[in-house]
């Protein structure tokens, strides 16, 4: 007989409502303001995305370029090239002309009651994310997801049962 233990991340009475990118109807997606509004509205589960800057800092940001949602332009992250930006340049951009791009560590500290569903946007960001979760003891507060099935599987192999992971694209379709 196999018994599956429910991960503490899912310890919630009833359906889990998620605020996607913090609930970004006004364009302030993945910002401290969006996340704060979601928490005030009663959300305790929030989805965000993480990328790694050229100098190794995890930021909560969806796109690989700054162009769509900030007043900045250029390639934010991904495979390291001379065009990728260090954190100092990323933080100069303003989302919707108003807010800086937050650090994921800043979100863990600012919202200790929130559980995060984190879409890891690049392979480079996975190990730094797992290191951050370990360093902050946030295993019960972070669920790792990605459209990349191999990335989710790698996260599961590296972190083991202490990390919650979401289904990948094939799992959802199944």
C-alpha angles and dihedrals in degrees: 000000000000119000120197116209117218112239115242088238087073095049097124130120107243136347118352113236114198127200102219110224085346094304099297107190092135096051097259093115120166093009133128089248093054092047092046091051090050091052092047088051089056103261115145095172117063131178120218139158130234133208129175119238120227089262095050108264123136113232129186102239133127107207129062090227131048094226104094103051107016139059087242129085136210144059111316102189150321125109107014112260133152088266097058113107130236118227093262090063095041091053091056090066118087123215107232085354090291119073139044122241105264126231114240090230088056089056093051090052098041096047107036092164094056126097113212130216101201123199104205103213100193139025089238090063097054102079094042089050093051090046091051093049090050094046093050095039090235097142092122092048103050131070115185120217138164140166083241108088092195090054093053091046090050091050089052092049094048099044102029124199094336089077124070114217131187127229116272124229094280092048092052092048090049 
